Amino acid sequence: MSLEVKIPAVGESVTSGVISAWLKNDGDAVSKGEAILTLDTDKVSTEITADAAGTLRIKAAAGAEVKIGEVVATIEEGGAATASQPAEAKPAKEAAKAKTAPKPEQPAKQEPKPALAATPAPVAETAVAVAAANESLAVISENIAPQETERVTRKRLSPLRRKIAAQLVMAQHTAAILTTFNEADMSGVMALRKAMGEDFQKQHGIKLGFMSFFIKAVVAALKAVPQVNVRVEGEDLVQNHFYDIGVAVGTERGLMVPVVRDAHRKSFAELERDLAGFAVKAREGKIGLDDLSGGVFTISNGGIYGSLLSTPILNPPQSGILGMHKIQERPVVVNGAIVVRPMMYLAMSYDHRVVDGREAVTFLVRVKEAIEQPSRLLLEV
């Protein structure tokens, strides 16, 4: 009996992925639950496991782009792998890397060094021979001219980076993206964190950051302006009645957007714990597909990298994204007087096909008001 290995569904807006590596070879015995391939999408890299024990028959090569539901292999039941592996066998991931990695150029053949144990030479004679060999190698090394530095280095984009690029271009081509800007005085949030941060950490075991305030502010703005909490599906406009907020996280592999579920029901401490958990998962490469699907709105914080202003790109099929930026002291006018305040530029990009300018501006003003008066978030007004 033969069992098909299909590419699983990986969340909204993802229709395909790239097989970055096979972790087992064609004809290998696999056990149920054993990882057999790594799949890269524009959102995440994940391992696909075998649903049964048997012999693996590969149908799609590493590097191939495959669609959701496509059959990429079969498992012939009856040839199940045993629990123990030969001692000399390579681990699965190392074997996959050895299979897919390009072979390095073979170095020029060198004369073999004298085998020290081959002859019964006295220790003194052996030491002299080794010293002479080392001296010869040193002279040769000094006479080798260093290679001239190349003007460019060319390498293929990683499968995940190719998918990210395609997703960003698709967002630009399919949505009418427009960005509106504002700025927020961060004095209130900073004063609250300074006054309550130590007690917050003692009670909840986690630091009070800025992102939880912005998640709360976005939820409040989505409730006030529900026209932003929509998505387009074909010729239909879908109104969301839940508040799952995506938070963009930069990783070595690329940008990922894990989703904080039911953000409107969570306290500041619960939000901070979710964010801390995502940070650990991102660092360890353990963010899963379930962590990335289903968001209704995204927050991106370019300020942690020093960005002063930017125009964020939508995360389809969402219709809005908020860009946070660097907090910078600037002179502003307050009650007719010029004062120095910690200010942050805010940018909201939105899909103008379904969100009008009035609604987008109103949304961003509500975010600004909530951040400048954080008591609003506590009192939900």
Wavefront OBJ file of the C-alpha trace (Angstrom):
o trace
v 0.000 0.000 0.000
v 1.308 3.459 -0.925
v 0.584 6.675 1.050
v 0.848 10.077 -0.681
v 2.908 12.869 0.880
v 1.148 16.166 0.110
v 2.131 19.760 0.808
v -0.132 20.884 3.679
v -2.123 24.120 3.832
v 0.037 26.865 5.312
v -2.404 29.676 6.011
v -4.150 32.493 4.220
v -2.743 33.873 0.961
v -0.090 31.136 0.684
v -0.643 28.943 -2.366
v 2.797 27.397 -2.834
v 6.165 26.769 -1.241
v 9.672 25.657 -2.117
v 11.248 22.367 -1.083
v 14.484 23.682 0.377
v 15.852 20.238 1.280
v 14.948 16.578 1.516
v 15.981 15.264 4.918
v 15.787 11.658 3.682
v 16.946 10.129 0.393
v 14.843 8.383 -2.206
v 14.464 4.763 -1.138
v 15.240 5.427 2.524
v 13.151 3.819 5.232
v 11.248 6.355 7.322
v 9.362 6.115 10.587
v 5.975 7.631 11.318
v 6.409 11.202 12.564
v 9.959 11.475 11.224
v 10.868 14.714 9.408
v 11.407 14.033 5.712
v 11.617 17.462 4.048
v 11.893 21.180 4.764
v 9.360 23.478 3.110
v 9.957 27.223 2.723
v 7.103 29.649 2.129
v 6.984 33.424 2.164
v 6.003 33.187 5.828
v 7.991 30.397 7.459
v 10.271 27.421 7.012
v 8.834 24.195 8.398
v 9.559 20.484 8.462
v 7.063 18.026 6.953
v 6.854 14.667 8.689
v 5.896 11.197 7.507
v 2.336 10.095 8.299
v 3.299 6.428 8.171
v 6.323 4.160 8.297
v 7.697 2.728 5.081
v 9.980 3.374 2.134
v 10.194 6.924 0.788
v 9.793 7.527 -2.967
v 10.551 11.150 -3.904
v 8.632 12.756 -6.796
v 9.726 16.422 -6.547
v 13.337 17.553 -6.391
v 14.850 19.863 -3.801
v 14.560 23.471 -4.950
v 11.269 22.856 -6.758
v 8.314 25.153 -6.178
v 5.257 23.111 -5.242
v 1.609 24.004 -4.741
v -0.480 23.375 -1.655
v -1.933 19.881 -1.897
v 0.612 18.715 -4.486
v 1.960 15.178 -4.086
v 5.740 15.387 -3.639
v 6.456 11.812 -2.532
v 4.909 8.504 -1.589
v 5.591 6.163 1.292
v 5.386 2.468 0.501
v 4.213 0.859 3.684
v 5.881 -2.333 4.764
v 9.471 -1.084 4.707
v 9.362 0.723 8.024
v 12.528 2.144 9.457
v 13.829 0.656 12.680
v 14.238 2.781 15.746
v 18.006 2.381 15.830
v 20.309 3.682 13.129
v 23.812 2.450 12.239
v 26.454 4.172 14.328
v 28.281 5.420 11.263
v 25.184 6.901 9.590
v 24.978 10.684 9.301
v 22.111 12.522 10.981
v 19.257 13.216 8.566
v 19.793 16.969 8.362
v 23.546 16.569 7.824
v 22.896 14.046 5.067
v 20.446 16.427 3.411
v 22.916 19.260 3.569
v 25.639 17.050 2.108
v 23.298 16.092 -0.698
v 22.164 19.584 -1.606
v 25.278 21.644 -0.897
v 27.575 22.401 -3.855
v 30.791 20.402 -3.905
v 33.876 22.514 -3.126
v 36.760 22.516 -5.520
v 39.333 19.864 -4.697
v 42.594 21.364 -3.403
v 45.764 20.727 -5.321
v 47.251 17.401 -4.428
v 50.105 17.670 -1.978
v 52.918 15.301 -1.290
v 51.987 13.137 1.683
v 53.640 13.999 4.958
v 56.029 11.441 6.399
v 54.161 8.874 8.456
v 55.743 9.303 11.834
v 54.797 5.857 13.038
v 55.790 4.074 9.810
v 59.457 3.674 10.684
v 61.186 3.031 13.981
v 63.107 6.306 13.777
v 64.338 7.691 17.074
v 62.287 10.495 18.620
v 65.031 13.040 17.930
v 65.126 12.185 14.220
v 61.330 12.385 14.026
v 61.315 15.834 15.634
v 63.908 17.051 13.121
v 61.834 15.735 10.232
v 58.666 17.401 11.495
v 60.478 20.714 12.022
v 61.876 20.587 8.505
v 58.445 19.862 7.042
v 56.894 22.749 8.940
v 59.650 25.099 7.764
v 59.062 24.080 4.151
v 55.324 24.682 4.480
v 55.980 28.118 5.983
v 58.211 29.096 3.052
v 55.612 27.890 0.545
v 52.851 29.842 2.332
v 54.878 33.054 2.264
v 55.453 32.719 -1.498
v 51.743 32.250 -2.323
v 50.317 35.588 -3.464
v 46.857 36.378 -2.015
v 44.062 36.310 -4.549
v 42.733 39.651 -5.725
v 39.438 40.572 -4.108
v 36.475 40.101 -6.461
v 34.416 43.186 -7.308
v 31.138 41.314 -6.842
v 29.891 38.111 -5.261
v 26.993 36.314 -6.913
v 24.759 33.772 -5.217
v 21.219 32.546 -5.676
v 18.453 33.960 -3.542
v 17.320 31.544 -0.862
v 13.929 29.928 -1.494
v 12.404 31.871 1.394
v 13.831 35.172 0.140
v 12.460 34.481 -3.362
v 9.013 33.862 -1.921
v 9.177 37.004 0.222
v 10.147 39.013 -2.861
v 7.260 37.561 -4.862
v 4.810 38.278 -2.035
v 5.899 41.908 -1.735
v 5.616 42.488 -5.475
v 2.216 40.803 -5.499
v 1.026 43.130 -2.712
v 2.148 46.166 -4.710
v 0.455 44.947 -7.889
v -2.873 43.809 -6.437
v -3.668 46.482 -3.822
v -4.019 50.249 -4.133
v -1.570 51.053 -1.341
v -1.628 54.545 0.140
v 0.106 55.781 3.308
v -0.999 58.423 5.798
v 1.293 59.862 8.476
v 1.034 61.358 11.936
v 3.196 61.669 15.028
v 2.707 60.771 18.676
v 4.120 62.301 21.829
v 5.518 59.321 23.749
v 5.795 61.197 27.070
v 2.712 59.567 28.609
v 3.724 55.994 27.792
v 7.327 56.590 28.853
v 6.237 58.153 32.164
v 3.883 55.241 32.857
v 6.584 52.671 32.091
v 9.027 54.507 34.334
v 6.553 54.772 37.220
v 5.088 51.251 36.992
v 7.667 49.227 35.089
v 9.480 47.820 38.129
v 6.253 46.806 39.892
v 4.916 45.344 36.631
v 7.987 43.151 36.225
v 7.915 42.001 39.859
v 4.257 41.025 39.633
v 4.207 39.475 36.155
v 7.819 38.372 35.668
v 8.221 40.237 32.392
v 9.157 43.748 31.266
v 6.561 46.258 30.133
v 7.496 47.249 26.585
v 6.128 49.682 24.023
v 4.552 47.111 21.685
v 1.783 46.084 24.078
v 0.609 49.717 24.172
v 0.484 49.840 20.381
v -1.377 46.538 20.150
v -3.960 47.888 22.586
v -4.135 51.163 20.631
v -4.638 49.342 17.314
v -7.417 47.191 18.771
v -9.144 50.309 20.094
v -8.814 51.988 16.684
v -10.151 48.905 14.853
v -13.193 48.928 17.131
v -13.734 52.638 16.472
v -13.177 52.325 12.704
v -14.301 48.794 11.724
v -13.974 49.683 8.020
v -10.227 49.034 8.406
v -10.785 45.532 9.784
v -11.648 44.015 6.403
v -10.128 41.927 3.657
v -10.883 41.366 -0.021
v -11.674 37.861 -1.290
v -12.293 37.906 -5.026
v -15.289 40.174 -5.518
v -16.347 39.957 -1.868
v -15.516 42.245 1.040
v -15.101 40.268 4.275
v -15.663 42.124 7.560
v -13.661 40.692 10.462
v -15.196 40.681 13.929
v -12.089 39.499 15.757
v -8.769 41.134 16.622
v -5.774 38.919 15.843
v -2.857 41.331 15.455
v 0.311 40.447 13.559
v 3.641 41.790 14.840
v 6.497 41.852 12.320
v 9.688 40.195 13.584
v 13.022 40.381 11.780
v 14.993 37.111 11.694
v 18.141 35.912 9.976
v 15.958 34.108 7.439
v 13.797 37.147 6.714
v 10.735 38.964 7.996
v 8.053 36.950 9.786
v 4.725 38.115 11.206
v 3.532 35.998 14.149
v -0.031 36.727 15.249
v -1.231 37.647 18.737
v -4.613 35.917 19.051
v -7.650 37.645 20.564
v -5.615 40.704 21.493
v -8.750 42.522 22.705
v -9.180 39.982 25.490
v -5.599 40.042 26.777
v -3.984 42.123 29.486
v -0.725 43.999 29.006
v 1.096 41.153 30.782
v -0.444 38.515 28.522
v 0.492 40.513 25.432
v 4.077 40.913 26.637
v 4.323 37.167 27.301
v 3.068 36.390 23.807
v 5.592 38.783 22.297
v 8.439 37.347 24.367
v 7.463 33.843 23.308
v 7.531 34.820 19.643
v 10.966 36.392 20.095
v 12.337 33.134 21.517
v 10.718 31.069 18.760
v 12.102 33.387 16.076
v 15.595 33.215 17.538
v 15.448 29.411 17.676
v 13.770 29.050 14.276
v 10.694 27.428 15.805
v 7.930 29.763 14.641
v 5.265 27.503 13.148
v 2.679 28.011 10.459
v -0.103 28.273 13.030
v 1.722 31.227 14.594
v 1.624 33.161 11.313
v -1.869 32.705 9.914
v -5.118 34.581 10.381
v -4.028 38.098 11.330
v -6.356 41.024 10.556
v -3.852 43.876 10.937
v -0.058 44.152 11.244
v 2.281 46.331 13.306
v 5.878 46.814 12.137
v 8.479 48.506 14.336
v 11.287 49.885 12.188
v 12.275 52.149 15.060
v 14.291 49.399 16.722
v 16.670 49.633 13.744
v 16.771 53.436 13.832
v 14.198 54.166 11.120
v 12.769 57.676 11.436
v 10.049 57.335 8.774
v 8.924 54.700 6.282
v 5.963 53.523 4.211
v 5.184 49.928 5.250
v 3.863 47.449 2.681
v 0.595 45.617 3.308
v 0.608 42.031 4.487
v -2.072 40.463 2.192
v -4.940 39.816 2.556
v -4.979 42.454 5.298
v -6.065 45.980 4.436
v -3.915 47.923 6.899
v -0.484 48.033 8.530
v 0.943 50.421 11.126
v 4.594 51.467 11.032
v 6.262 52.496 14.294
v 9.505 54.451 14.199
v 12.378 55.773 16.258
v 11.568 57.867 19.334
v 13.397 61.161 18.890
v 13.384 64.297 21.001
v 12.078 67.221 18.937
v 10.785 70.727 19.617
v 6.990 70.882 19.501
v 4.426 73.531 20.415
v 2.326 72.748 23.485
v -0.156 75.368 24.743
v 1.618 78.057 22.756
v 5.073 77.244 24.121
v 7.937 75.441 22.412
v 8.953 72.378 24.416
v 11.129 69.334 23.748
v 9.214 66.055 23.696
v 10.013 62.428 22.757
v 8.163 62.083 19.460
v 7.498 59.120 17.184
v 6.362 59.311 13.571
v 3.537 56.897 12.768
v 2.717 55.626 9.281
v -0.362 53.699 8.258
v -0.492 52.049 4.858
v -3.902 50.855 3.708
v -5.675 49.348 0.731
v -7.458 52.306 -0.855
v -9.754 49.956 -2.785
v -11.725 49.275 0.385
v -10.503 51.831 2.953
v -11.172 55.513 2.265
v -8.796 58.274 3.277
v -11.185 59.602 5.922
v -11.356 56.213 7.588
v -7.585 55.693 7.463
v -6.833 59.127 8.908
v -9.449 58.658 11.638
v -7.935 55.284 12.498
v -4.427 56.723 12.826
v -5.662 59.657 14.930
v -7.310 57.183 17.318
v -3.993 55.334 17.637
v -2.219 58.645 18.312
v -4.758 59.645 20.991
v -4.488 56.292 22.750
v -0.690 56.452 22.821
v -0.567 60.053 24.009
v -3.135 59.335 26.728
v -2.487 55.716 27.759
v -5.149 56.008 30.476
v -7.623 55.684 27.582
v -6.378 52.158 27.010
v -6.859 51.247 30.678
v -10.350 52.737 30.802
v -11.244 51.612 27.237
v -12.451 55.067 26.154
l 1 2 3 4 5 6 7 8 9 10 11 12 13 14 15 16 17 18 19 20 21 22 23 24 25 26 27 28 29 30 31 32 33 34 35 36 37 38 39 40 41 42 43 44 45 46 47 48 49 50 51 52 53 54 55 56 57 58 59 60 61 62 63 64 65 66 67 68 69 70 71 72 73 74 75 76 77 78 79 80 81 82 83 84 85 86 87 88 89 90 91 92 93 94 95 96 97 98 99 100 101 102 103 104 105 106 107 108 109 110 111 112 113 114 115 116 117 118 119 120 121 122 123 124 125 126 127 128 129 130 131 132 133 134 135 136 137 138 139 140 141 142 143 144 145 146 147 148 149 150 151 152 153 154 155 156 157 158 159 160 161 162 163 164 165 166 167 168 169 170 171 172 173 174 175 176 177 178 179 180 181 182 183 184 185 186 187 188 189 190 191 192 193 194 195 196 197 198 199 200 201 202 203 204 205 206 207 208 209 210 211 212 213 214 215 216 217 218 219 220 221 222 223 224 225 226 227 228 229 230 231 232 233 234 235 236 237 238 239 240 241 242 243 244 245 246 247 248 249 250 251 252 253 254 255 256 257 258 259 260 261 262 263 264 265 266 267 268 269 270 271 272 273 274 275 276 277 278 279 280 281 282 283 284 285 286 287 288 289 290 291 292 293 294 295 296 297 298 299 300 301 302 303 304 305 306 307 308 309 310 311 312 313 314 315 316 317 318 319 320 321 322 323 324 325 326 327 328 329 330 331 332 333 334 335 336 337 338 339 340 341 342 343 344 345 346 347 348 349 350 351 352 353 354 355 356 357 358 359 360 361 362 363 364 365 366 367 368 369 370 371 372 373 374 375 376 377 378 379 380 381
